[in-house]
Amino acid sequence: MVTVVGVRFKKAGKIYYFDPDEIQICKNQNVIVETARGIEFGEVVVGPKEVSEEDIIAPLKKVIRIVTEEDEIKHRENKEKEQEAFETCLNKIKCHELEMKLIDVEYTFDNNKVIFYFTADGRVDFRELVKDLAAIFKTRIELRQIGVRDEAKMIGGIGPCGKSLCCASWLGDFEPVSIKMAKDQSLSLNPAKISGICGRLFCCLKYEHNLYQHILDKLPGVGSIVKTIDGEGVVVDTNVLLEQIKVKIRLPDKSEDIKLYFLHEVTKIKENKKNQEDEIPKDLAEELKALEKI
């Protein structure tokens, strides 16, 4: 087992493990650490804990020190310089007439590098832009193209639910989200109703999917033949959360009736699990598939 602390460098950013190196560190303290990008200022969001060696990427870098007052001042100065660098880069992008959208600027704590995050529809030749920026800032320049999900995470906003975007407020990592998740939850397959401000599928489709999948594995599909206390019938509808199914039963007088049963009240005789993707029109399926890309 190895003792580690979890450090985050941005709000709702990914958590990285570091070796506390016998420094008495508590949760919510700010620390200075060495990363692959250089010296960084971060917040301890996971206090000292024991983890197995399989859960870390060796060699584990050490925490250099707990933040001092001088470090706090330098960190605030870096934030001010990031705003100035943003405006400078915007002007240079206009001068070079580049088809790119600047999203954010980040200084490493030691000012060894300035990172400019941008989005673009395709590849952008920004070599001349880098030369201009390097001449202005006199340090290493990195231009990093990001996707629309990362753009939403950096900028933030309000989702259709009325709350701050999950990715910008607490969601550390993006997980794959598929159309099947929306289908399993009986949601409308209208792209406008199941995609966020980033133009991709809602991240929250993933949150309860395991529960839906667990119940769906037990529920007979529409068209299945089941046995009930009233006789055999065909499933015509299901309610996943209530674990209920509607069954069309042929009565002794040869008339038909639709009755509601809980899952434990029926026995499957013949299953009918349709291919859910085949039920979606081809043109709509292609449009929905594009929403899954990250």
N, C-alpha and C positions, 0 to 999 in steps of 0.2 A: 504493500500500500504506500501511496505517496501523498504528502500533505500539499494542498494547493489552495489558491484563492482565485475566484472568478472575477475578471476585470472586464468592464465594458467601456468602450471609447466614445460611443454615441448613444443618445437616447434610443432605446429599443434596438440597439445594435447587438451583434453577436457577442457572446460571452467567451472569453479566452482564459485558459488556465495559466497561472504563473506560480513559481516557487516563492513562498514568502521569505525564505532564507533567514529564518529565526527572528524576523522582525515581527513585533507584536502588532498585528493588523486586525482591524475590526471592519465589519460590514458598514458600507456607506462612507468610508474614508476614501480620500483621493490619493493616488499613488503615482509615482514615476516608474515606468518600466521600459525595458528594451524590447523592441519588436523587429520584425524583418524590414520595416520601413524606417526604423531609427528609434530615437527616444520619444516616448509618448506619454501623455497625461491621461489617466483613466480613473474610473470610479470602481471601487470594490463592491460588487453586487452579490457576491457569494463569499461569505466568510470562510476562514480556514476549515478545511474538511479533508477527510481521507478518501482517496479514490484509487481504483486499481490501476496498475501500470498500462493496461490495455486501453484505458479511457483517455490517455494523454499522448501527445506527440513529442517523443523524445528528440533532442534534449530539451528539457523544460527550462525556459528562460526565467531569471530571477527578478523579483521586485527590487528596484534600486533603492528607493526610499519612500517614506510617506511625504506627501506634498508639504512644502514649507510656504511661508508667506511670500517669499520671493518667487516661488514657482507659481503661486496663484496670480501674482501680478503679471508675470510673463504670459500665462495662459490667457488672461483677459486681453493683453496686448495682441496676442496672436489672433484672437477673435476679431479685434478691430481691423487688423491687417487683412484678414480674410474678406471683409466687406470691401475694402479698398481694392484688393486684387480682383474681386468679382467684377467691379465696375471697369477696371482696366482691361480685363480679358474681354468683356462685352464689346468695348470699343474696338479692340483689335480684331475680333470676329467680324465686326461690321466692315472694317477696313479691308480685310481679305475676302469679304463676301462669301463666307463659308456657310453651308447649309447645316448648321448645328445649333442646338439649344443648350446654353450653359445652365447647369442646375445648381452646382454648389462648388465651393472652394475650401480646401482644407490645408492648413500648415501643420507639418509635424512639429512637436514641441521644441525640438532643437533647431527649427528653421532650416533643416538640411534638405527639405523637399517641399514643394508646393504642388498639391494635386488638384486638378480641375476636372470636375465630373460633368459630362454632357450627354445628350441624347441626339441621335441622328437616324434618318431612315436607312442610310447605307454607310459605306466606308467614306471617311473624310480624310483628305490629304491636308494635314495640319502641320506639316514640317516647318513652313515659314512662320506660322503662328508660334510654334515652340521656340524658334530662334528669337522672335521679338520678345516673348515673355521672359526668356532666360536673360536677355540683355537688360531688361527692366529690373527683375527681381534678384539677379546675381546669385542664383541657386539652382538646384536641380528642379526641372519641370516635368510633371507627368500629366498627360491628358488621358482620362479614362472614360471610355464609352460605356454607358450603363443602359439597362432596359427600363421599360415603362413602370414596372413594379418598384424598382429601386428609386425611380423618380418620385413616385407617390410617397414612398417611405421617407425620402429626404425633405420633400416640400410639406407633406402633411395635408390635412383637410378633414372635412366632415363626410361621413358615409351616408348612404340612404337611410340607415337606421337612426341617424341623428347624433351619433357619437363620433368621437375622433377616430380616424383610421386605425385599425388594429396594428398595421405594419409600422405606423409612425409613433404609436403610443406604448406598445408592449411586445409585439410579435418580433422575436429575435431573428428567426430564419423563415424563409419562404418554403412551403412544402408544395409538392405537385398537387394540382386540383384538376379534376376531370369532369366532363359532361355527365359521366355515369353517376357521379355524386349527386348532381342536381336531379337526375332522373330517378335515382333511388329514393330521394326525398320528396318525390311527386311535385317538384317545383315547375313553374312555367319555363319552357325552353326558349322564351323570347330573350335574345341576347341582351337587350336593354334592361331586363329585369334581374338578370343573374350576374352581371358584370359590374365591377367597381369603377371608380373614377380613373383608374389606370387603363381601363378598357379590357381588362382580363377578368376571368372568373373570380367571384368573391372568395377570399381566403377562408371565410367562415363556413363555406360548404364542407370543409374538411373536419371541422370541430366535432360534429355529431355523427359523421359518416360511419364510424365503426359500430355505433349503436344500431343505426338503420340496417347496416349490413348483417349484423348478428340476428336481428329480428327477421329480415327478409330471407335469410337462409332457412328459417323455420316455417315461414308463411307459404302456403301453396299459391302459385301464380294464378292470375286470371285465366280461366279456361280449364283449370285442373278439376278433376273429379274427386269429390270428398264424400265421406260417410258421416252423417249426423244422426242425432236421435230421432229426426223426422224422416230419415231415409237418405238415399244418395242424391247428390246434386252437383251443379257446376258453379265454380267460383266466378262471380261477376265483378267483384270489387274488393279491395283490401284497405284497411286502415293500419298503417305500420305502427304508429305510436300507441294506439289502443290495443294492438294485437287482435283486431277483429276482422272478420271476413263476411261478405254478403254472398249467400248461396242461393241459386235458383233451383228450387226443388219441384219435381213433378209429383203432384198429389194423387191419391188413389182414384179420384174422379177424372184423371188425366188433365186437370187444370194445373197451372204453374203458380208458384208463390215464391217471393224473395224474402229470405229470413236472415237475421244477423246472429252470428255466433262468435264466441271467443275462440282463440286458437286451440285451447285445450279441450274444446268441445267437439272438435272434428278430427277425423282421421283421413289422411291422404290415401287415395286409391291409385290415381294416375296423375302424375305431375305434368305441368305444362309451363315450362319456363321459357318464355319467348326471348329472343335476342333483342335486347333493348335498343341497341344501335340500329338494327334493321327497321325499327318502328319509326325512326326519324327520317323525313324526306331528305334526299341526297343533297339538295342545295342548302338546306338548313344545317345539315350535319357538317358540311364543309365550313360554313360560317361559324358554327359553334366550336369546331375543332381549332380554328384560329385563335379563339379566346384562351385555349389551354397553354399556348406557348408563353414561355417566360423570357 
